[in-house]
Amino acid sequence: MLTSPLIWFWCSLLLGADTVPLKKVPSSSTPPSTTQEAFQNSEEPLPQAFVAGIESYGSSRVTEAAIRKVLGADFDTWIKKGLAGDAGAEALETQLSAKIKKAFDLALAEWSVMHYFEEQGLAIYITLDVVEKADTARRMPFLPAPKGKFPDPDSLISQWMQYETTALQLAQAGELGEQGPVACPAFHCPFGHKHPKLKPFEKAFVDGAKKNEKALVEIQAKDERAEYRGAATFLLPYLKDGKKVLSLMLGRVRDSDALVRNNTLRVLGDIAEFHKELMVPLKPILEALQFPRVSDRAKAVYVVHALANQTKEMSDALIKDGLPQLLTILASTQPNHREVASAVLRRLSGKTFKANDLAAWKAWADSISTSRAITKSK
């Protein structure tokens, strides 16, 4: 079974659709706007899917038992429909979210359904992401949704979507090999450009970002279409000015849409990992660790993993300000939470406890807090 935190990150990147039904892997020539559409447009069946974990996140009131009590048989019906590829699962999902939100008087209740290749097949991990109304300001400090609509400069947005679709097809066919860090002409390359079918996009993106920088910046900040803002967020890292790219990414960490936040944090993760001279600030990343969606937290903890051992000051700040949230994320059933959070804690502590040994990690965190309290009182 894959256990490397970066491999978990890659798997969730590749198959990180947030809705059921599950269907297939992309093979059409029309670029889908979401991974979900990519699955639906395919002719190649996925491996056998199974539910590997169910959880809620964000409220001690909303447990799995409480969810089942409120939703009754509809909950299992939704899962069965999703696993069967029944398109009716999407409408039922929306109904179940609304029912939970009303029953518990929540600010947000949305399902995150993540897919991972495991030895047994395609593992499905379901998280009900919730936000209590009292936590809205802290967990959802988002910018107003943009209202503009701008033209696609030199078809760069469309080309980016085609690049993603092609790469997903290649990955599912096993043509990209084991995906680790890839040679990259930008500050972030999710799939690289080594494969012959991806190579032509490299020059288009490098030249296009330079020529259309102003238009892409405007789209990223002001276009009402999240898929456009998300694509612009991935195209801007092809600029050569790292400080400018970093600033543009930090400006959208609080975007109103989860897709854009996801893409922004992915870019910041690569900057933190491979361009340490640019110094990604910790504060907005720790804030993102508390954001409402699985995709938010997964990418934020990936950035934290890259920052964890950069400097002693950074490590100390993480221990001081980030431990409670890291332990909360560690307790999640989502592999891209649990595995990466445990890798962060190993970097900070020098300990080698397993990811599922919550008691050991909490005991270590308590010992750190006690030690700090004693030192402060002297």
Residue pairs with C-beta under 8 A, 6 or more apart in sequence:
1 118
1 119
2 8
2 11
2 117
2 118
3 339
4 339
5 302
5 305
5 339
5 340
5 342
5 343
6 180
6 181
7 180
8 116
8 335
8 336
8 339
8 340
9 269
9 298
9 302
9 336
9 340
10 179
10 180
11 116
11 117
11 335
11 336
12 114
12 116
12 298
12 335
12 336
13 190
13 266
14 168
14 171
14 179
15 35
15 114
15 115
15 116
15 117
15 122
16 35
16 114
16 115
16 262
16 295
16 298
17 34
17 35
17 36
17 39
17 113
17 114
17 115
18 36
18 111
18 112
18 113
18 114
18 258
18 293
18 294
18 295
19 36
19 90
19 93
19 111
19 113
20 78
20 79
20 81
20 82
20 83
20 89
20 90
20 93
20 113
20 124
21 40
21 81
21 82
21 83
21 84
21 85
21 86
21 87
21 89
21 90
22 39
22 46
22 49
22 82
22 83
22 85
22 115
22 122
22 124
23 39
23 40
23 42
23 46
23 85
24 39
24 40
24 41
24 42
24 43
24 44
24 45
24 46
25 38
25 39
25 42
25 44
25 46
25 168
25 169
25 172
26 32
26 38
26 39
26 41
26 42
26 165
26 168
26 169
26 172
27 41
27 42
27 43
27 44
27 169
28 41
28 42
28 165
30 41
30 165
31 158
31 161
31 162
31 164
31 165
32 38
32 40
32 41
32 161
32 165
33 161
33 227
34 227
34 259
35 168
38 165
38 168
39 46
40 87
44 172
44 173
46 122
47 117
47 121
47 122
48 120
48 121
48 122
49 83
49 115
49 121
49 122
49 123
49 124
50 83
50 120
50 121
50 122
50 123
50 124
51 79
51 83
51 124
51 125
51 126
52 116
52 118
52 123
52 124
52 125
52 333
53 123
53 125
53 126
53 333
53 334
54 64
54 125
54 126
54 127
54 333
55 64
55 125
55 126
55 127
55 128
55 332
55 333
55 334
56 62
56 63
56 64
56 66
56 67
56 127
56 128
56 129
56 130
57 127
57 128
57 129
57 130
57 294
57 332
58 129
58 130
58 131
58 132
58 135
58 139
58 292
59 104
59 106
59 130
59 131
59 132
61 104
61 132
62 100
62 104
62 106
62 109
62 128
62 130
66 104
67 75
67 100
67 128
68 75
70 99
70 100
70 103
70 104
71 96
71 99
71 100
74 92
74 95
74 96
75 96
77 92
78 89
78 92
78 93
78 96
79 126
81 88
81 89
81 92
82 89
82 93
82 113
82 124
83 124
93 111
96 111
97 109
97 110
97 111
98 109
100 106
100 109
100 128
100 130
101 108
101 109
101 130
104 130
105 133
106 130
106 131
106 132
106 133
107 131
107 132
107 133
107 135
107 136
107 140
108 129
108 130
108 131
108 140
108 292
109 128
109 129
109 130
109 131
110 128
110 129
110 292
110 293
111 126
111 127
111 128
111 129
112 126
112 127
112 128
112 129
112 293
112 294
112 295
112 334
113 124
113 125
113 126
113 127
114 124
114 125
114 127
114 294
114 334
114 336
115 122
115 123
115 124
116 122
116 123
116 125
116 335
116 336
117 123
123 335
125 333
125 334
125 335
127 294
127 332
127 333
127 334
129 292
129 293
129 294
130 292
131 139
131 140
131 292
138 290
139 290
139 291
139 292
140 291
140 292
141 254
141 287
142 254
142 255
142 256
143 252
143 254
143 255
143 256
144 256
145 224
145 256
145 257
146 221
146 222
146 223
146 224
146 229
146 256
147 222
147 224
148 218
148 222
148 223
148 224
149 223
149 224
149 225
150 215
150 218
150 219
150 222
150 223
150 228
151 215
152 158
152 228
153 208
153 211
153 212
153 215
153 216
153 219
154 208
154 211
154 212
156 204
156 205
156 208
156 209
156 212
156 216
156 231
156 235
157 219
157 227
157 228
157 231
157 232
157 235
159 201
159 204
159 205
159 208
160 205
160 231
160 234
160 235
161 227
161 231
162 201
163 191
163 198
163 201
163 205
164 190
164 191
166 197
166 198
167 176
167 190
167 191
167 195
167 198
170 176
170 191
170 195
170 197
170 198
171 179
171 191
175 195
176 191
176 195
179 191
181 273
181 274
182 189
182 191
182 192
182 194
183 189
183 192
183 193
183 194
184 192
184 270
184 274
185 193
185 202
185 205
185 206
185 238
186 205
186 206
186 209
186 237
186 238
186 239
187 237
187 238
187 242
187 245
187 267
187 270
187 271
187 274
187 275
188 234
188 237
188 266
188 267
188 270
188 271
189 270
190 234
190 266
191 198
192 198
193 199
193 201
193 202
205 235
205 238
206 238
208 235
208 238
209 216
209 235
209 236
209 237
209 238
209 239
210 238
210 239
210 240
213 236
213 239
216 232
216 235
216 236
217 232
217 236
217 248
219 228
219 229
219 232
220 229
220 232
220 233
220 236
220 248
220 252
220 260
221 229
221 251
221 252
223 229
223 232
226 257
226 259
226 260
227 259
229 252
229 255
229 257
229 259
229 260
230 257
230 259
230 260
230 262
230 263
233 248
233 249
233 252
233 260
233 263
233 264
233 267
234 263
234 267
236 245
236 248
236 249
237 245
237 249
237 267
237 270
239 245
242 271
242 275
242 277
242 278
243 278
245 267
245 271
246 268
246 271
246 278
246 280
249 264
249 267
249 268
249 271
250 268
250 281
250 284
252 260
252 261
252 264
253 261
253 264
253 265
253 268
253 284
253 285
253 287
253 288
254 261
254 284
255 261
255 264
258 293
258 295
258 296
259 295
261 288
261 291
261 293
261 295
261 296
261 299
262 295
262 296
262 299
265 285
265 288
265 296
265 299
265 300
265 302
265 303
266 299
266 302
268 280
268 285
268 303
269 299
269 302
269 303
269 305
269 306
271 278
271 280
272 280
272 303
272 306
272 307
272 310
273 306
276 310
280 303
280 306
280 307
282 307
282 314
282 317
282 318
282 321
282 322
285 300
285 303
285 304
285 307
286 300
286 304
286 321
286 322
286 325
288 296
288 297
288 299
288 300
288 303
289 297
289 300
289 301
289 304
289 322
289 325
289 326
289 329
290 297
290 325
291 297
291 300
294 334
294 336
294 337
297 329
297 332
297 337
298 334
298 336
298 337
298 340
301 326
301 329
301 336
301 337
301 340
301 341
301 344
302 336
302 340
304 318
304 322
304 326
304 344
305 340
305 343
305 344
305 347
307 314
307 318
308 314
308 315
308 318
308 344
308 347
308 348
309 315
309 347
309 348
315 347
315 348
318 326
318 344
318 348
319 348
319 368
320 372
323 365
323 368
323 369
324 365
326 341
326 344
326 345
327 341
327 358
327 361
327 362
327 365
329 337
329 338
329 341
330 337
330 338
330 341
330 342
330 345
330 355
330 358
330 361
331 338
331 358
332 338
332 341
338 355
338 356
339 355
341 355
342 353
342 354
342 355
342 361
345 351
345 353
345 361
345 364
346 352
346 353
349 364
351 360
351 361
351 364
353 360
353 361
353 364
354 360
